[in-house]
Amino acid sequence: MPRVLLSQAAFDDLLPLEEFLAEAGDPPSGDLLAFVLDALQVLSHQPGIGRPVEGGLRELIISRRRSGYLARYEFDDVRDLVLVARIRHQRESGYTEMEL
């Protein structure tokens, strides 16, 4: 079973997500981190579930009410590791610079 790890960039994405949601009038729940981390655990059982995107990455859709989040990740089957590169809200315009 692959381990799921967040890159520093993905972890750093979580605070601006809360700010973005507050500005959009969608008050963040106090457990945003727990919600996202829990949803990412599906990758430990099904690392290929996300849709393929550029650069050999995949993108997982994490639904929350009427919207949700997008998590870009890389699966390394040799190391049995899923590395989450970035996380954003679906209503954001795009990812900032991709870093793994």
Rosetta blueprint (number, residue, H / E / L):
1 M L
2 P L
3 R E
4 V E
5 L E
6 L E
7 S L
8 Q H
9 A H
10 A H
11 F H
12 D H
13 D H
14 L H
15 L H
16 P H
17 L H
18 E H
19 E H
20 F H
21 L H
22 A H
23 E H
24 A L
25 G L
26 D L
27 P L
28 P L
29 S L
30 G L
31 D L
32 L H
33 L H
34 A H
35 F H
36 V H
37 L H
38 D H
39 A H
40 L H
41 Q L
42 V H
43 L H
44 S H
45 H H
46 Q L
47 P L
48 G L
49 I L
50 G L
51 R E
52 P E
53 V L
54 E H
55 G H
56 G H
57 L L
58 R E
59 E E
60 L E
61 I E
62 I E
63 S E
64 R E
65 R L
66 R L
67 S E
68 G E
69 Y E
70 L E
71 A E
72 R E
73 Y E
74 E E
75 F E
76 D E
77 D L
78 V L
79 R L
80 D L
81 L E
82 V E
83 L E
84 V E
85 A E
86 R E
87 I E
88 R E
89 H E
90 Q L
91 R L
92 E L
93 S L
94 G L
95 Y L
96 T L
97 E L
98 M L
99 E L
100 L L
